[in-house]
Amino acid sequence: MENQNEGFFRKIRLYAIIIGVAYLILQHCFYLAGHYLAEWIGFEAFLPKIAWDDKIPILSVFIIPYIWSYLYWAMGPMAVSVCEKRHFADYMAANLLSCIGGMLLLAFFPTYMDRAAEGLYVVGEHPTVFDKLRQFWYSLDGATLAYNLLPSFHCINSTLCYLGVAGRREIPRWYRIYSLLTTLLIYASTVYVKQHYVLDIFAGVALALLVYLLCKKYHLGRIFASLERLWGKKKTAP
């Protein structure tokens, strides 16, 4: 197992580390662009809330996997880079196209959450560090009013991180298990810290799964494969 893990880490490509960090920035840009486009277009935001949402309690400890997700998304391209080039190319195409699709949904079907009306700032007499961290995160994301809910980018990105390694024998079994559990925890975190409603999860997962399957079926990652070959030529050039 130790040798397998060492081989796994040694196989991670340098370009994948760069892409992993760049993707964190890029996906957030698409996320913000969806909100600004919605304001520019002028569509009225709606509340994507259903009856299930009122039955889900606030569990502030889930702010930890919610924040950890950002590191997890950067790990995705790094892990998938040890697989065959075609798979990596299609995986990155799915990430890019899912973000574009998510941005368009945010722009044309804007959504919101009234955190004050939901009572999300009401805590017990002795708030925990997780309560304080959760409310601090709200202050970074719209304060009393949250926008850009459906689809959940947390669920889009996390679903793709798991799909990229699922069933891949090049990836150690422990990492595949870690990826599955982390993805499920992030799904749960989005509703337990009340950053999203239930429908946001379904929309994010469905979008990621649909785009991933299309990219794999039609090899939509051709452009990324070309960039990878260009990178290789530069490294071997005298």
Secondary structure, 3 states (H helix, E strand, C coil): CHHHHHHHHHHCCHHHHHHHHHHHHHHHHHHHHHHHHHHHHCCCCECCCCHHHHHCCCCHHHHHHHHHHHHHHHHHHHHHCCCCHHHHHHHHHHHHHHHHHHHHHHHHCCEEEEHHHHCCCCCCCCCCHHHHHHHHHHHHCCCCEEECCCCCHHHHHHHHHHHHHCCCCCCCHHHHHHHHHHHHHHHHHHHHCCCCCHHHHHHHHHHHHHHHHHHHHHCCCHHHHHHHHHHHHHHHCC
